[in-house]
Amino acid sequence: MNLNYQISGQGQPLVLLHGLFGSLENLGGIRRELEDQYQIIAVDLPDHGRSAHSQTFSYQAYSDQILALCKQLGLEQVILLGHSMGGKVAMTIALHHPALVSRLIVADIAPVAYNDRHSQVFAGLNAVNLPNLTDRRQADAQMATHINEAGVRQFLLKSLTYEQDTWQWRFNLALLQQCYGDIIDWPFKGLSYNGPTLFIKGGRSDYLQAAYRDTIAAQFPSSQGRIIADVGHWLHAEKPAAFGKIVRDFIRTDETH
């Protein structure tokens, strides 16, 4: 499978992995914050953005695709930064291929299984009548019957595209819904990555909880945590400068030891 990706900047390679229903464009603010010092490889994960759709979902399969891309680009060691589902992909890579990952940065997700958080999102997406759709405004109104938050709808609408005379979602909606149980799961409980790791929490988000501290420490013993106040789960989009500074400081601090 060929993954869609964009490369910008120069320096140490830093791979950016977006979250569920997203695309590489979602991490554009962070790319702009960091590309003055690092070579940024922003990737559309499989089944998202402009990357190809697959027949099944697993974190192992997704991480293997990122591994293949790194090999294709001749990258022997990278900094990995993943948000939400992309954070789980990044953790999977670090746990199975630690030599590739010099530093790991995980945004607002933990190495745990989560409860269902997206039933209303799936309902909203399925409410959009793609064959008879006239414009994005109509799609927004149809999603609003299930998704109250305008910001969530706008995020999802970024992946709605009109191509070859038809409206379609860029992400593989049928597969993501079918495999949602695997997406919220975490199957790698017995492994550990000893490299420097940073977990960044959104102050108003409940994805990273104090109750997960021991679980995180067991799998990522060299990890530390930071909190960005007054932001939710999309912390990198709400405060890109603050997020970028935390990432930059973490990489620099580690380089001095």
HUCORBEL-V903914 format. One record per residue. N is the residue number from 0. PHI is phi in whole degrees, 0 to 359 (NA if undefined). Layout:
# HUCORBEL-V903914
{{N & PHI} {N & PHI}}
This chain:
# HUCORBEL-V903914
{{0 & NA} {1 & 267} {2 & 269} {3 & 281} {4 & 208} {5 & 228} {6 & 242} {7 & 213} {8 & 78} {9 & 221} {10 & 126} {11 & 301} {12 & 288} {13 & 234} {14 & 265} {15 & 254} {16 & 237} {17 & 279} {18 & 262} {19 & 301} {20 & 69} {21 & 260} {22 & 202} {23 & 300} {24 & 295} {25 & 295} {26 & 257} {27 & 298} {28 & 298} {29 & 290} {30 & 301} {31 & 293} {32 & 291} {33 & 246} {34 & 287} {35 & 285} {36 & 236} {37 & 228} {38 & 275} {39 & 266} {40 & 248} {41 & 266} {42 & 239} {43 & 275} {44 & 296} {45 & 307} {46 & 69} {47 & 221} {48 & 55} {49 & 258} {50 & 278} {51 & 292} {52 & 273} {53 & 242} {54 & 266} {55 & 208} {56 & 244} {57 & 202} {58 & 296} {59 & 297} {60 & 295} {61 & 297} {62 & 293} {63 & 297} {64 & 292} {65 & 293} {66 & 300} {67 & 296} {68 & 295} {69 & 300} {70 & 295} {71 & 301} {72 & 273} {73 & 71} {74 & 267} {75 & 272} {76 & 208} {77 & 223} {78 & 268} {79 & 250} {80 & 230} {81 & 229} {82 & 252} {83 & 55} {84 & 304} {85 & 297} {86 & 294} {87 & 292} {88 & 297} {89 & 299} {90 & 296} {91 & 300} {92 & 297} {93 & 298} {94 & 291} {95 & 264} {96 & 224} {97 & 299} {98 & 294} {99 & 285} {100 & 257} {101 & 282} {102 & 210} {103 & 236} {104 & 235} {105 & 241} {106 & 259} {107 & 56} {108 & 204} {109 & 236} {110 & 280} {111 & 220} {112 & 275} {113 & 253} {114 & 282} {115 & 299} {116 & 238} {117 & 233} {118 & 298} {119 & 289} {120 & 295} {121 & 298} {122 & 298} {123 & 295} {124 & 295} {125 & 288} {126 & 283} {127 & 284} {128 & 273} {129 & 302} {130 & 298} {131 & 250} {132 & 288} {133 & 256} {134 & 198} {135 & 294} {136 & 299} {137 & 293} {138 & 299} {139 & 298} {140 & 295} {141 & 292} {142 & 293} {143 & 297} {144 & 292} {145 & 236} {146 & 244} {147 & 286} {148 & 284} {149 & 298} {150 & 297} {151 & 294} {152 & 297} {153 & 295} {154 & 300} {155 & 293} {156 & 296} {157 & 297} {158 & 260} {159 & 268} {160 & 226} {161 & 248} {162 & 223} {163 & 51} {164 & 64} {165 & 211} {166 & 275} {167 & 205} {168 & 276} {169 & 292} {170 & 282} {171 & 275} {172 & 303} {173 & 299} {174 & 292} {175 & 298} {176 & 289} {177 & 297} {178 & 256} {179 & 301} {180 & 300} {181 & 284} {182 & 293} {183 & 274} {184 & 278} {185 & 216} {186 & 268} {187 & 248} {188 & 289} {189 & 268} {190 & 260} {191 & 217} {192 & 236} {193 & 265} {194 & 288} {195 & 298} {196 & 226} {197 & 235} {198 & 256} {199 & 247} {200 & 252} {201 & 281} {202 & 303} {203 & 262} {204 & 262} {205 & 251} {206 & 289} {207 & 255} {208 & 244} {209 & 302} {210 & 296} {211 & 269} {212 & 301} {213 & 293} {214 & 297} {215 & 296} {216 & 297} {217 & 293} {218 & 268} {219 & 228} {220 & 296} {221 & 259} {222 & 266} {223 & 222} {224 & 230} {225 & 224} {226 & 238} {227 & 257} {228 & 290} {229 & 61} {230 & 227} {231 & 261} {232 & 293} {233 & 268} {234 & 301} {235 & 292} {236 & 276} {237 & 285} {238 & 222} {239 & 298} {240 & 293} {241 & 296} {242 & 298} {243 & 299} {244 & 295} {245 & 298} {246 & 296} {247 & 299} {248 & 297} {249 & 295} {250 & 292} {251 & 295} {252 & 300} {253 & 295} {254 & 294} {255 & 275} {256 & 255}}
